[in-house]
Amino acid sequence: MDHNAIRSKKYKTLEMLGPEHEFSIVDDHLKPLPIVDLIIKKICGRIKNSITFSGFVFEKELQKHVAEVKGSIPFQSPSCFEETMYNAILQLSDILDHFGANLLGTGMHPTLNINEAKIWDHRDRHIYTALNQIFNLRQHGWLNIQSFQLNISYFNEKEAVKLYNNLINVLPYLPAMSAASPIYNSAFGKFVDNRLHFYEINQAQIPSIAGDIIPEPIDSFAMYKQKTILKYSLDLVKANAPACIVNKEWINSRGAIFRFDRRAIEIRIMDEQECIKADVAFSCFIRALLRGLFQNKELNLSHSLLVKDFYAIKKKGLNAKVNHPQSSTARGVCNYLLKIAYEHASSEERRYLWIVKKRIDDGNLSEIITKHVKKKLQKTNLTEAIISVYLKLITNLRNNKLFT
C-alpha cells in the first residue's frame, strides 16, 4: 500500500478499498517453490522486499514460497480493483512461466511439508528472528497461511471507532462464506477454516496478541492503544522480546486491526479465494454491509456470544449453529447480512454480490474443494485427488473464474 498516497488526501469513511492478496508459488505438480527472492532479483537485478509495477506491488512474505500482491493505491471502484489486480495476476503469471511456476490462491497450501518451508532471509530478517525467539515459526500458523486482507478507509476517530465496533459484529460470520482451507499436510483438516485454527494458536505463548480473534469493542483510539497494543507490548517485554516487535500496531493478530499510518482498518479474517473476482465480491459485500450498519442499522451483539459463534463457524462453516438474534444458523445470518448489503450497495457493487449469494447457497470454497476432492477419490488416491483439484484452482486464478 502506498502510504504517502493515502496521507495526501482525506478519504471519506468507507470510500476506499485496499486489497492485499497472498499467493503460493508452486510448480506444475503443486510443489511449493521458495523463489520469491529469485523472482525479484530476476526482475530488478537485486534482492529487495518488493517491486512496484504499474498499478500494483509484488512483495515478499515470511515464507519464501509466498508473495503478497496489492494495489499501489486504494481503489474506490470495484471494477477498477478487479481490472488492476487481475492484470497483476496475468503479468506475474507471464513472469513465473520462465521459472516453471504458478500462483495458487486459497487459505493454505494443501500438500506443504512444513519442515521444508523456507523463511525469508534477506532484508527485515531480524524481525522474523525476533518472532522466532518468542514463537516457533516452523508451524502451519506461520509458514502455511494465506489470507485476503482488506483495508477499509476511515475519515476521523469518531467514525473509525463506530466503524470498528460495527465490524466486530460482522467478523465472526465472514469465514462461513470465505473459508478456503479444508486441506493441509495432504489430508483433510478438522475445521472448515483450518487457516483460522492455526492463526488462532500460532502465538499461544502470548495470548494478548491475538485475543479471541474477534476484537473487543472500544470507545476511542486511546482505549484501543492502551488495552490492546500496550497490553501485548508489555507481555512481549516480559518475554524478553527484541525491541523491533514491541509497540508495533501490526503485531496485533485479531481478525481486524487499526493501521493508523494508512487511516484504515485492516480485515484479516478472510481466506484468500480462488480468483480476484471472488475477492472483489467479498470486498463489495463488506463495504456495502458496513455502509448500511454505519448509516442505519448499527448492531451491538454480546462479545462473548460473537466469540462463541466464531469458534462454531471456524469448525462447521455455513452449517454452524449460532446465537445471532436473526437466525440460529450461520447460513441464515449470512443471508440476513447480505440483505443489508444489497439495500445499501451501489449499482457497481451489486454486480458482484451474486457471488456472495452463490457462496451462501452452494457452500464456501472449502466445502466446494472438499466435494471435488472426494469425488476424485472414487478413481485415485488422496494425494493425486488433491493435486488434480488444486491445479484447476491455479487455472481459475489465471482465468479469473469461480471454482464451482
Residue, then its C-alpha position, 0 to 999 in steps of 0.5 A: m500500500d502506498h502510504n504517502a498516497i493515502r496521507s495526501k488526501k482525506y478519504k471519506t469513511l468507507e470510500m476506499l478499498g485496499p486489497e492485499h492478496e497472498f499467493s503460493i508459488v508452486d510448480d506444475h505438480l503443486k510443489p511449493l517453490p521458495i523463489v520469491d527472492l529469485i523472482i525479484k532479483k530476476i526482475c530488478g537485478r537485486i534482492k529487495n522486499s518488493i517491486t512496484f509495477s504499474g498499478f500494483v506491488f509484488e512483495k515478499e512474505l515470511q515464507k519464501h514460497v509466498a508473495e503478497v500482491k496489492g494495489s499501489i493505491p486504494f481503489q474506490s471502484p470495484s471494477c477498477f480493483e478487479e481490472t488492476m489486480y487481475n492484470a497483476i495476476l496475468q503479468l506475474s503469471d507471464i513472469l513465473d512461466h520462465f521459472g516453471a511456476n504458478l500462483l495458487g490462491t486459497g487459505m493454505h497450501p494443501t500438500l506443504n511439508i512444513n519442515e521444508a518451508k523456507i523463511w525469508d532471509h534477506r532484508d527485515r530478517h531480524i524481525y522474523t528472528a525476533l518472532n522466532q525467539i518468542f514463537n516457533l515459526r516452523q508451524h502451519g500458523w506461520l509458514n502455511i497461511q494465506s489470507f485476503q486482507l482488506n483495508i477499509s478507509y476511515f475519515n476521523e476517530k469518531e467514525a473509525v471507532k463506530l466503524y470498528n465496533n460495527l465490524i466486530n459484529v460482522l467478523p465472526y460470520l465472514p469465514a462461513m462464506s470465505a473459508a478456503s482451507p479444508i486441506y493441509n499436510s495432504a489430508f483433510g483438516k478438522f475445521v472448515d477454516n483450518r487457516l483460522h485454527f492455526y492463526e488462532i494458536n500460532q502465538a499461544q505463548i502470548p495470548s494478548i496478541a491475538g485475543d479471541i480473534i474477534p476484537e473487543p469493542i472500544d470507545s476511542f483510539a486511546m482505549y484501543k492503544q492502551k488495552t490492546i497494543l500496550k497490553y501485548s507490548l508489555d507481555l512481549v517485554k516480559a518475554n524478553a522480546p527484541a525491541c523491533i516487535v514491541n509497540k508495533e500496531w501490526i503485531n496485533s493478530r485479531g481478525a481486524i486491526f487499526r493501521f493508523d499510518r494508512r487511516a484504515i482498518e485492516i480485515r484479516i479474517m478472510d481466506e484468500q479465494e480462488c480468483i480476484k473476482a471472488d475477492v472483489a465480491f467479498s470486498c463489495f459485500i463488506r463495504a456495502l454491509l458496513r455502509g448500511l450498519f454505519q448509516n442505519k442499522e448499527l448492531n451491538l451483539s454480546h462479545s462473548l456470544l460473537v466469540k462463541d459463534f466464531y469458534a462454531i463457524k471456524k469448525k462447521g462453516l455455513n452449517a454452524k449453529v449460532n446465537h445471532p438474534q436473526s437466525s440460529t444458523a450461520r447460513g441464515v445470518c449470512n443471508y440476513l447480512l447480505k440483505i443489508a448489503y444489497e439495500h445499501a450497495s451501489s449499482e457497481e457493487r451489486r454486480y458482484l454480490w451474486i457471488v456472495k449469494k452463490r457462496i451462501d447457497d452452494g457452500n464456501l470454497s472449502e466445502i466446494i474443494t472438499k466435494h471435488v476432492k472426494k469425488k476424485l477419490q472414487k478413481t485415485n488416491l488422496t494425494e493425486a485427488i488433491i493435486s488434480v483439484y488444486l491445479k484447476l484452482i491455479t487455472n481459475l486464478r489465471n482465468n479469473k473464474l469461480f471454482t464451482 
